[in-house]
Amino acid sequence: MYDSKIAVLLVVHKNENQANRLIEHLSKDFDIYVHVDKRCSLKILKKNNVYVYKKYKVCWGSFNQIATTLYLLQKAYYNGYERYLLISGQDLPIKSNNQIELFFENNNKEYISFTKVSAQGGWPIMNRLTKYYPNQIYFLNKEKTFYNFLYRIQKKIFCRLNKMKTRKLEYDFYGGSNWINFTHACVSKIFEFLNKNRNYIKRYKWTSCADEIFFQTIEKH
């Protein structure tokens, strides 16, 4: 167990100065695990308790958002902390580090929001689970002809695929915010669940914005 009881997991892809200011502030009292989008050239502050990784290309809504979160959790879990906080590089703490420490002292609660996904409505939409979505998402860009071409090809392929086949709903799904806050015991149970249910991760590889469903559904099983 490191001196710090709290590990902050940080996912960044832009605004280098802002991200480094956040890291500089939080690293005074917490250990920081940073994943930088592989497509970016951000230079992250170097400190003994700041661990920087650049493993995945993290496209919006893609499966790699889940992969990145699991990767950071594994890295921090290996060192052992009482609490794991996942935030973005654009977050700004409204409490001091000391107040954050005091809040989590002797606090065994898990902080995760969730709502059951249903065909009758609610959040998130059922289409995220019943249709197939690409793992790397391209968007139309007036200045990039090549990406416009990929976008159109990708759209045609997945439109045809979704007309041919609907994905099964193997169990109840739940959705909520992808920004989570777990105890060590909870992270242990998550990894234990994933080790026993190897197909669980595969189920989300062709799902849109699955980072808002993945952990919520585990917590309800």
C-alpha positions as CSV (number, residue, x, y, z in Angstrom):
1,M,0.0,0.0,0.0
2,Y,1.4,3.4,-1.0
3,D,1.4,6.4,1.4
4,S,-1.6,7.8,-0.4
5,K,-4.9,6.1,0.3
6,I,-6.5,7.5,-2.8
7,A,-5.6,6.9,-6.5
8,V,-6.9,9.4,-9.0
9,L,-7.4,7.9,-12.5
10,L,-7.2,10.6,-15.2
11,V,-8.2,10.3,-18.8
12,V,-6.9,13.1,-21.0
13,H,-6.9,14.0,-24.7
14,K,-6.6,17.8,-25.0
15,N,-5.8,21.0,-23.1
16,E,-2.3,20.2,-22.0
17,N,-1.9,23.1,-19.6
18,Q,-5.2,22.6,-18.0
19,A,-4.5,18.9,-17.5
20,N,-1.1,19.6,-16.0
21,R,-2.5,22.2,-13.6
22,L,-5.0,19.6,-12.4
23,I,-2.3,17.0,-12.0
24,E,0.0,19.4,-10.2
25,H,-2.8,20.2,-7.7
26,L,-4.0,16.7,-7.0
27,S,-0.6,15.0,-6.9
28,K,0.4,17.0,-3.8
29,D,-1.8,14.5,-1.8
30,F,-2.8,11.7,-4.2
31,D,-1.2,9.3,-6.6
32,I,-2.2,10.0,-10.2
33,Y,-2.6,7.5,-13.0
34,V,-2.9,9.2,-16.3
35,H,-3.9,7.8,-19.7
36,V,-3.2,10.0,-22.7
37,D,-5.0,9.3,-25.9
38,K,-2.5,7.6,-28.2
39,R,-3.4,10.0,-31.0
40,C,-2.3,13.1,-29.0
41,S,1.1,14.6,-28.3
42,L,0.4,16.0,-24.9
43,K,3.4,16.3,-22.5
44,I,2.3,15.4,-19.0
45,L,4.0,16.6,-15.8
46,K,6.7,14.3,-14.5
47,K,6.5,13.5,-10.8
48,N,7.3,10.4,-8.7
49,N,3.7,9.7,-7.9
50,V,2.3,10.5,-11.4
51,Y,2.1,7.4,-13.7
52,V,1.6,8.2,-17.4
53,Y,0.4,5.6,-20.0
54,K,-0.4,5.9,-23.7
55,K,-1.9,2.6,-24.7
56,Y,-5.2,3.2,-26.6
57,K,-6.6,5.4,-29.3
58,V,-9.7,6.6,-27.4
59,C,-12.4,7.6,-29.9
60,W,-15.7,9.1,-28.5
61,G,-18.2,6.3,-27.8
62,S,-15.8,3.5,-28.6
63,F,-15.0,0.4,-26.7
64,N,-11.5,1.7,-26.0
65,Q,-13.1,4.0,-23.3
66,I,-13.9,0.9,-21.3
67,A,-10.5,-0.6,-22.1
68,T,-8.7,2.5,-20.9
69,T,-10.6,2.6,-17.6
70,L,-9.9,-1.0,-16.9
71,Y,-6.3,-0.5,-17.8
72,L,-5.9,2.4,-15.3
73,L,-7.8,0.4,-12.6
74,Q,-5.5,-2.5,-13.0
75,K,-2.4,-0.4,-12.8
76,A,-3.6,1.3,-9.6
77,Y,-5.1,-1.8,-8.1
78,Y,-1.7,-3.5,-8.4
79,N,-0.3,-1.0,-6.0
80,G,-3.3,-1.1,-3.7
81,Y,-5.4,1.9,-2.5
82,E,-8.5,2.4,-0.4
83,R,-10.2,4.5,-3.0
84,Y,-10.1,4.9,-6.8
85,L,-11.5,8.1,-8.4
86,L,-12.0,8.3,-12.2
87,I,-12.1,11.8,-13.6
88,S,-11.4,13.6,-16.9
89,G,-8.7,16.1,-17.7
90,Q,-11.3,18.9,-17.9
91,D,-12.5,18.3,-14.3
92,L,-12.0,21.0,-11.6
93,P,-12.2,20.0,-7.9
94,I,-14.5,22.3,-5.9
95,K,-13.1,21.0,-2.6
96,S,-9.5,21.1,-1.3
97,N,-7.4,17.9,-1.2
98,N,-7.7,17.8,2.5
99,Q,-11.5,18.0,2.3
100,I,-11.5,15.2,-0.2
101,E,-9.4,13.1,2.1
102,L,-11.6,13.8,5.1
103,F,-14.8,12.9,3.1
104,F,-13.4,9.5,2.2
105,E,-12.0,8.7,5.6
106,N,-13.8,5.6,7.0
107,N,-16.2,5.9,4.1
108,N,-17.0,2.5,2.5
109,K,-19.7,3.8,0.0
110,E,-19.5,3.2,-3.7
111,Y,-20.3,6.2,-5.9
112,I,-21.9,5.2,-9.2
113,S,-25.2,6.2,-10.7
114,F,-27.5,3.8,-12.6
115,T,-30.9,3.4,-14.2
116,K,-32.3,0.2,-15.7
117,V,-32.3,0.2,-19.5
118,S,-35.8,-0.7,-20.8
119,A,-37.6,-0.8,-24.1
120,Q,-40.2,1.6,-22.6
121,G,-37.8,4.4,-22.5
122,G,-35.5,5.9,-19.9
123,W,-31.8,6.3,-20.1
124,P,-29.7,5.2,-21.9
125,I,-31.4,4.3,-25.1
126,M,-31.9,0.7,-25.9
127,N,-30.4,1.0,-29.4
128,R,-26.9,1.1,-27.8
129,L,-27.4,-2.5,-26.9
130,T,-29.5,-4.0,-29.7
131,K,-27.6,-2.5,-32.6
132,Y,-24.0,-2.9,-33.8
133,Y,-21.7,0.1,-33.6
134,P,-18.0,0.5,-34.8
135,N,-15.3,0.5,-32.2
136,Q,-13.6,3.4,-34.0
137,I,-16.0,6.2,-34.9
138,Y,-15.4,8.6,-37.7
139,F,-17.3,11.8,-38.2
140,L,-17.8,14.0,-41.2
141,N,-15.1,16.6,-41.5
142,K,-15.2,19.3,-44.2
143,E,-11.4,19.6,-44.2
144,K,-10.5,15.9,-44.3
145,T,-11.7,14.0,-47.4
146,F,-10.2,10.7,-46.4
147,Y,-12.2,10.6,-43.1
148,N,-15.3,11.6,-45.0
149,F,-14.8,8.6,-47.2
150,L,-14.3,6.3,-44.1
151,Y,-17.4,7.7,-42.5
152,R,-19.6,6.9,-45.5
153,I,-18.2,3.4,-45.9
154,Q,-18.5,2.7,-42.2
155,K,-22.1,4.0,-42.1
156,K,-23.2,1.8,-45.0
157,I,-21.6,-1.3,-43.5
158,F,-23.2,-0.9,-40.1
159,C,-26.6,0.1,-41.5
160,R,-26.7,-3.1,-43.5
161,L,-25.5,-5.2,-40.6
162,N,-28.2,-3.8,-38.3
163,K,-30.8,-4.6,-40.9
164,M,-29.6,-8.2,-41.0
165,K,-29.2,-8.9,-37.3
166,T,-30.4,-7.6,-33.9
167,R,-28.2,-8.2,-30.9
168,K,-29.7,-10.2,-28.0
169,L,-30.3,-8.9,-24.6
170,E,-28.8,-11.6,-22.5
171,Y,-29.6,-10.0,-19.1
172,D,-30.8,-6.8,-17.6
173,F,-28.6,-3.8,-18.4
174,Y,-28.1,-0.6,-16.4
175,G,-26.7,2.8,-17.4
176,G,-25.4,5.9,-15.7
177,S,-22.4,8.3,-15.7
178,N,-19.1,6.9,-16.7
179,W,-17.3,8.8,-14.0
180,I,-17.0,6.3,-11.1
181,N,-15.7,6.2,-7.6
182,F,-14.9,2.8,-6.0
183,T,-13.4,1.3,-2.9
184,H,-10.6,-1.3,-3.1
185,A,-13.1,-4.1,-2.2
186,C,-15.4,-3.1,-5.0
187,V,-12.6,-3.1,-7.6
188,S,-11.6,-6.5,-6.3
189,K,-15.1,-7.8,-7.0
190,I,-15.2,-6.2,-10.4
191,F,-12.0,-8.0,-11.5
192,E,-13.2,-11.2,-9.9
193,F,-16.5,-11.0,-11.9
194,L,-14.6,-10.3,-15.2
195,N,-12.3,-13.3,-14.6
196,K,-15.3,-15.6,-14.1
197,N,-17.3,-14.1,-17.0
198,R,-14.9,-13.9,-19.9
199,N,-17.7,-13.1,-22.4
200,Y,-18.9,-10.1,-20.5
201,I,-16.2,-7.7,-22.0
202,K,-16.8,-9.1,-25.5
203,R,-20.5,-8.1,-25.3
204,Y,-19.5,-4.5,-25.3
205,K,-17.1,-4.4,-28.1
206,W,-19.7,-3.3,-30.7
207,T,-21.8,-1.2,-28.4
208,S,-22.1,2.6,-28.5
209,C,-21.0,4.6,-25.4
210,A,-20.7,1.4,-23.5
211,D,-18.6,3.1,-20.8
212,E,-21.9,4.4,-19.4
213,I,-23.3,0.8,-19.1
214,F,-20.4,-1.5,-18.4
215,F,-19.8,-0.9,-14.7
216,Q,-23.4,-0.2,-13.8
217,T,-24.5,-3.6,-15.1
218,I,-21.7,-5.4,-13.2
219,E,-22.8,-3.6,-10.0
220,K,-26.3,-4.9,-10.4
221,H,-25.3,-8.6,-11.0
